[in-house]
Amino acid sequence: MNRLALLAAVSLLSACSSFGRLKPGLTKDGAAVAVVAPTAAEARRLAVADALPLFLAPGSSASARIAESFGGRADEFTGRARFKKGQGVVELRFGRMLAALDKEGLLRPAGFPSRVPRVLLLVSEPQGILDLGVGPAADALRRGLSAYGMTAIDGRDHLNNFLSKGQDPAALAAGAAKLGAEWLVVAAASASAELDPVTGTWRGRATLIADQYAVAGAAPVGQTQSDASILDTSSAAARGRALDQTGEDAAAKVAAEIGRRRAGRSEGAVFVIGGSGLDSLKGLLAAVRRVEGVEGAYLGVWRGDERSVVLRVFLAGLGVDGLAARLLRNYPSLTLMGVETESGRLAVELPGGRDP
């Protein structure tokens, strides 16, 4: 077994529960936490809100929104509980929280796709051009992105089952996240044709204006414009070919922007050893997030029965060795146990019973 994997199996937190009595600590599904609240329902809501810093940086725009949303779904993210006279212990289900946050597109920062970049296309094309809901500009844009090693989904194709509760960027991005897309392109195409007096053929002209967004946070990336002029013997063919050309040109621009934003980005894993509770883990996450070059970090793996924890870390212009050096400066009481630069992993030991 890999040395870091062995180190990760060392105890992080105290064992948590038995069937007879639920106690604070790691559990098979996540963790049990002590809560003071006026009601059992409020205890569950507070437990969920208290756990969110393990996944989202406190104070972020997403954190406040998700705290309210998840608080209303507390039963979904909590399991066993005991509550009496304003005090209780509530079990958190980290797996369900992770799945819900991933569905919202909030775990991975923009530019850090979990797979081949996935792009949702919403392209409006002129009437009379559409073929089964997918026009030539959108189809060329989809094919072009595929040629650049990306997966493009046409939201106008009803077979893809794209659903949105609104037309603003936030609503469209939420729908894109449900399809697993990290990027969103909202575009409008226009086309015209006129008889060319010199050649006696039709000159088709087309323009495609595309707004690009990172799905996480519906963050605008930029706007591009593609223009094309094509000669053909029929007006419909000239317009169609011009639209096709704008789609190909837009694909190159969209792919270049995604590539630029991914440049120098990588993912790392921090295997955590020791510590005394979730507060220690939150403190470590806060220290990791403060490191210059860290774009995001969250609790990615926990095994209550094995008492091991792994943090997922997203790096920009920083290697895992640089992360180790800067992290130790931010958190001097931390002990570095090992670094594997090729695999992007490091192991650290938390001081027992102390927070940073």
Secondary structure per residue as TSV (DSSP state, phi and psi in degrees):
chain	resnum	aa	ss	phi	psi
A	1	M	-	360.0	142.5
A	2	N	-	-55.7	143.8
A	3	R	H	-59.7	-43.0
A	4	L	H	-66.1	-34.7
A	5	A	H	-65.5	-36.7
A	6	L	H	-66.3	-41.9
A	7	L	H	-63.9	-36.5
A	8	A	H	-66.1	-23.1
A	9	A	T	-78.2	-8.4
A	10	V	S	-69.8	155.5
A	11	S	-	-58.7	134.2
A	12	L	-	-102.5	-54.8
A	13	L	S	-127.8	163.0
A	14	S	-	-66.6	152.2
A	15	A	B	-62.1	154.6
A	16	C	-	-108.2	-55.2
A	17	S	-	-142.8	160.3
A	18	S	-	-126.2	171.6
A	19	F	S	-65.3	-26.5
A	20	G	S	-78.8	-37.3
A	21	R	-	-148.7	122.4
A	22	L	-	-78.9	125.3
A	23	K	-	-123.2	153.3
A	24	P	S	-60.6	142.0
A	25	G	E	141.2	-177.9
A	26	L	E	-65.9	143.3
A	27	T	-	-126.9	176.3
A	28	K	S	-63.2	-36.2
A	29	D	S	-91.2	-15.7
A	30	G	E	168.9	-99.9
A	31	A	E	-158.2	150.7
A	32	A	E	-104.8	132.6
A	33	V	E	-126.3	146.9
A	34	A	E	-82.6	135.9
A	35	V	E	-137.5	140.5
A	36	V	E	-110.6	122.5
A	37	A	-	-157.9	158.5
A	38	P	S	-72.6	-27.3
A	39	T	S	-136.7	163.6
A	40	A	H	-65.6	-38.1
A	41	A	H	-64.7	-40.9
A	42	E	H	-67.7	-33.6
A	43	A	H	-61.2	-42.3
A	44	R	H	-65.2	-41.9
A	45	R	H	-63.3	-43.4
A	46	L	H	-65.7	-36.7
A	47	A	H	-63.4	-42.2
A	48	V	H	-65.0	-46.9
A	49	A	H	-61.4	-38.0
A	50	D	H	-68.2	-25.2
A	51	A	H	-85.7	-17.5
A	52	L	G	-57.9	-34.6
A	53	P	G	-59.8	-15.2
A	54	L	G	-70.3	-18.6
A	55	F	T	-121.9	-34.5
A	56	L	S	-122.9	142.1
A	57	A	-	-66.5	126.8
A	58	P	T	-58.6	141.8
A	59	G	T	89.9	-9.0
A	60	S	-	-72.6	158.0
A	61	S	H	-62.2	-34.4
A	62	A	H	-70.9	-33.6
A	63	S	H	-61.3	-45.4
A	64	A	H	-65.2	-41.9
A	65	R	H	-65.7	-44.0
A	66	I	H	-70.3	-34.8
A	67	A	H	-59.3	-42.6
A	68	E	H	-69.6	-44.1
A	69	S	H	-65.1	-47.7
A	70	F	H	-70.6	-29.8
A	71	G	H	-60.7	-36.2
A	72	G	T	-75.0	-10.1
A	73	R	T	-118.1	28.8
A	74	A	H	-57.7	-35.0
A	75	D	H	-61.7	-30.2
A	76	E	H	-70.1	-31.2
A	77	F	H	-105.0	5.7
A	78	T	E	-126.1	157.9
A	79	G	E	-122.0	-116.1
A	80	R	E	-64.6	152.2
A	81	A	E	-157.0	152.2
A	82	R	E	-133.7	137.8
A	83	F	E	-147.1	132.8
A	84	K	E	-157.8	127.4
A	85	K	T	52.7	46.5
A	86	G	T	82.6	1.3
A	87	Q	E	-130.0	146.7
A	88	G	E	-166.0	178.8
A	89	V	E	-128.2	129.5
A	90	V	E	-122.4	134.1
A	91	E	E	-89.9	126.3
A	92	L	E	-93.8	140.7
A	93	R	E	-104.6	92.8
A	94	F	H	-62.6	-36.3
A	95	G	H	-59.0	-43.2
A	96	R	H	-68.5	-36.4
A	97	M	H	-66.4	-43.6
A	98	L	H	-60.5	-45.6
A	99	A	H	-62.0	-42.0
A	100	A	H	-68.1	-41.0
A	101	L	H	-68.0	-37.0
A	102	D	H	-65.0	-39.9
A	103	K	H	-62.3	-32.9
A	104	E	T	-78.2	-9.0
A	105	G	T	74.1	28.7
A	106	L	-	-105.6	-10.0
A	107	L	S	-79.3	-35.6
A	108	R	S	-105.4	125.5
A	109	P	-	-62.6	160.2
A	110	A	T	-56.2	135.9
A	111	G	T	90.5	3.4
A	112	F	-	-122.4	66.5
A	113	P	-	-68.0	150.5
A	114	S	S	-81.0	-5.2
A	115	R	S	-156.0	-159.6
A	116	V	S	-55.3	134.2
A	117	P	-	-49.9	132.0
A	118	R	E	-116.9	123.3
A	119	V	E	-122.6	129.2
A	120	L	E	-95.2	128.7
A	121	L	E	-106.7	128.3
A	122	L	E	-126.0	93.1
A	123	V	E	-114.3	121.2
A	124	S	E	-91.9	125.6
A	125	E	-	-122.6	160.5
A	126	P	-	-60.4	147.0
A	127	Q	T	-62.6	147.5
A	128	G	T	87.6	-8.0
A	129	I	T	-101.8	-28.2
A	130	L	-	-64.0	142.9
A	131	D	B	-126.1	105.0
A	132	L	T	58.6	32.8
A	133	G	T	87.8	-6.4
A	134	V	B	-119.8	119.4
A	135	G	-	-92.7	172.3
A	136	P	H	-64.7	-35.9
A	137	A	H	-66.1	-46.7
A	138	A	H	-64.3	-40.1
A	139	D	H	-66.8	-40.7
A	140	A	H	-67.3	-37.1
A	141	L	H	-63.4	-42.8
A	142	R	H	-62.9	-47.2
A	143	R	H	-63.8	-40.0
A	144	G	H	-64.3	-43.2
A	145	L	H	-64.5	-36.1
A	146	S	H	-61.3	-38.8
A	147	A	H	-65.1	-25.3
A	148	Y	T	-90.2	13.0
A	149	G	T	81.4	23.5
A	150	M	-	-116.3	159.4
A	151	T	E	-104.4	120.4
A	152	A	E	-113.1	134.9
A	153	I	E	-115.8	126.0
A	154	D	E	-87.6	110.6
A	155	G	T	-68.2	-19.4
A	156	R	T	-78.8	-15.3
A	157	D	S	-80.8	114.1
A	158	H	G	-61.7	-20.9
A	159	L	G	-65.5	-22.6
A	160	N	G	-83.9	-9.5
A	161	N	-	57.1	45.2
A	162	F	-	-78.4	128.2
A	163	L	-	-126.5	138.5
A	164	S	-	-140.2	140.9
A	165	K	S	-88.8	8.0
A	166	G	-	-176.9	177.6
A	167	Q	S	-109.7	-0.1
A	168	D	S	-76.7	159.7
A	169	P	H	-54.9	-38.1
A	170	A	H	-64.4	-42.8
A	171	A	H	-68.0	-41.6
A	172	L	H	-65.2	-39.7
A	173	A	H	-65.3	-37.3
A	174	A	H	-62.3	-41.6
A	175	G	H	-66.0	-37.4
A	176	A	H	-64.8	-39.3
A	177	A	H	-61.6	-36.3
A	178	K	H	-66.1	-23.7
A	179	L	T	-92.3	4.2
A	180	G	T	80.4	17.7
A	181	A	-	-87.0	143.3
A	182	E	S	-98.7	-17.5
A	183	W	E	-131.4	151.3
A	184	L	E	-133.6	131.7
A	185	V	E	-121.2	116.6
A	186	V	E	-109.4	116.7
A	187	A	E	-134.7	156.2
A	188	A	E	-130.1	130.6
A	189	A	E	-113.2	145.5
A	190	S	E	-132.4	150.6
A	191	A	E	-149.4	150.0
A	192	S	E	-147.9	165.6
A	193	A	E	-143.3	140.8
A	194	E	E	-141.1	149.5
A	195	L	E	-73.2	127.9
A	196	D	-	-85.8	116.8
A	197	P	T	-68.0	-24.5
A	198	V	T	-76.9	-48.8
A	199	T	T	-93.6	-18.5
A	200	G	S	73.6	15.2
A	201	T	S	-114.9	177.5
A	202	W	E	-93.4	135.0
A	203	R	E	-104.5	115.0
A	204	G	E	-93.4	135.5
A	205	R	E	-123.7	139.7
A	206	A	E	-143.9	150.7
A	207	T	E	-135.5	136.5
A	208	L	E	-126.5	117.4
A	209	I	E	-107.5	122.4
A	210	A	E	-124.2	129.6
A	211	D	E	-101.9	129.7
A	212	Q	E	-111.8	137.8
A	213	Y	E	-131.7	148.2
A	214	A	E	-84.5	128.9
A	215	V	T	-60.9	-41.1
A	216	A	G	-63.3	113.2
A	217	G	G	78.0	3.6
A	218	A	G	51.5	40.0
A	219	A	E	-77.8	125.7
A	220	P	E	-67.5	137.1
A	221	V	E	-103.2	-39.6
A	222	G	E	163.0	173.6
A	223	Q	E	-125.0	139.6
A	224	T	E	-127.4	157.0
A	225	Q	E	-132.4	133.0
A	226	S	E	-124.0	133.1
A	227	D	E	-124.4	148.4
A	228	A	E	-148.5	150.4
A	229	S	E	-137.4	122.4
A	230	I	E	-133.8	139.8
A	231	L	E	-98.3	138.2
A	232	D	E	-155.6	165.8
A	233	T	S	-77.3	-16.5
A	234	S	S	-126.0	151.7
A	235	S	H	-67.2	-40.0
A	236	A	H	-63.3	-43.5
A	237	A	H	-65.9	-38.5
A	238	A	H	-63.9	-44.5
A	239	R	H	-65.2	-43.3
A	240	G	H	-61.9	-43.7
A	241	R	H	-68.3	-35.1
A	242	A	H	-66.1	-42.3
A	243	L	H	-62.7	-40.8
A	244	D	H	-58.9	-42.2
A	245	Q	H	-65.3	-39.0
A	246	T	H	-64.4	-36.0
A	247	G	H	-63.9	-43.0
A	248	E	H	-63.5	-42.4
A	249	D	H	-65.6	-41.9
A	250	A	H	-64.3	-36.1
A	251	A	H	-59.4	-42.3
A	252	A	H	-62.5	-40.5
A	253	K	H	-70.4	-42.6
A	254	V	H	-63.8	-45.2
A	255	A	H	-62.7	-38.7
A	256	A	H	-64.5	-40.1
A	257	E	H	-67.1	-41.9
A	258	I	H	-64.3	-42.8
A	259	G	H	-62.0	-40.1
A	260	R	H	-63.4	-41.1
A	261	R	H	-73.8	-21.0
A	262	R	H	-89.3	-13.6
A	263	A	T	-59.3	134.5
A	264	G	T	73.0	10.9
A	265	R	E	-101.9	142.4
A	266	S	E	-152.1	170.4
A	267	E	E	-118.3	146.5
A	268	G	E	-133.0	167.2
A	269	A	E	-130.1	133.5
A	270	V	E	-113.4	112.1
A	271	F	E	-84.2	127.2
A	272	V	E	-108.7	131.9
A	273	I	E	-123.9	141.2
A	274	G	E	83.1	-162.8
A	275	G	-	94.0	171.1
A	276	S	S	-125.4	-4.4
A	277	G	S	174.8	-177.7
A	278	L	H	-65.3	-27.1
A	279	D	H	-63.8	-39.3
A	280	S	H	-62.9	-40.6
A	281	L	H	-67.3	-40.7
A	282	K	H	-63.4	-38.4
A	283	G	H	-63.4	-40.4
A	284	L	H	-65.1	-44.3
A	285	L	H	-60.2	-40.8
A	286	A	H	-62.1	-40.6
A	287	A	H	-66.0	-40.9
A	288	V	H	-63.5	-45.0
A	289	R	H	-65.7	-24.5
A	290	R	T	-77.9	-12.8
A	291	V	S	-68.8	129.0
A	292	E	T	-63.7	127.6
A	293	G	T	104.0	-9.1
A	294	V	E	-93.5	119.4
A	295	E	E	-89.7	-18.4
A	296	G	E	178.6	158.8
A	297	A	E	-158.7	144.1
A	298	Y	E	-155.2	162.9
A	299	L	E	-71.5	112.4
A	300	G	E	-104.7	-31.7
A	301	V	E	-139.0	133.9
A	302	W	E	-145.6	145.7
A	303	R	E	-137.2	99.4
A	304	G	T	-61.0	-37.2
A	305	D	T	-71.9	-29.3
A	306	E	T	-97.2	-7.5
A	307	R	T	56.4	50.1
A	308	S	E	-131.3	150.8
A	309	V	E	-139.0	141.0
A	310	V	E	-131.6	131.9
A	311	L	E	-97.4	138.7
A	312	R	E	-92.8	131.5
A	313	V	E	-129.0	137.9
A	314	F	E	-113.3	122.9
A	315	L	E	-116.1	142.0
A	316	A	E	-126.8	113.3
A	317	G	S	66.5	26.4
A	318	L	-	-145.2	132.0
A	319	G	-	-90.7	169.4
A	320	V	H	-66.9	-27.8
A	321	D	H	-69.0	-39.0
A	322	G	H	-66.1	-36.8
A	323	L	H	-60.3	-44.1
A	324	A	H	-60.1	-45.7
A	325	A	H	-64.5	-44.8
A	326	R	H	-71.6	-33.8
A	327	L	H	-65.8	-39.5
A	328	L	H	-65.2	-31.3
A	329	R	H	-70.5	-36.9
A	330	N	H	-73.6	-26.9
A	331	Y	-	-138.7	73.1
A	332	P	T	-62.6	-22.2
A	333	S	T	-82.2	-2.0
A	334	L	-	-76.3	146.7
A	335	T	E	-111.5	124.8
A	336	L	E	-83.9	123.6
A	337	M	E	-100.9	-23.9
A	338	G	E	176.8	152.9
A	339	V	E	-135.4	133.2
A	340	E	E	-123.6	98.5
A	341	T	T	-67.4	-37.3
A	342	E	T	-66.1	-40.1
A	343	S	T	-91.6	-5.5
A	344	G	T	69.9	38.3
A	345	R	E	-127.9	147.3
A	346	L	E	-143.5	158.0
A	347	A	E	-122.9	135.1
A	348	V	E	-131.1	153.5
A	349	E	E	-114.5	126.1
A	350	L	E	-79.4	146.7
A	351	P	-	-67.3	131.3
A	352	G	T	-62.9	122.9
A	353	G	T	75.4	6.7
A	354	R	-	-124.3	140.8
A	355	D	-	-100.5	155.5
A	356	P	-	-69.4	360.0
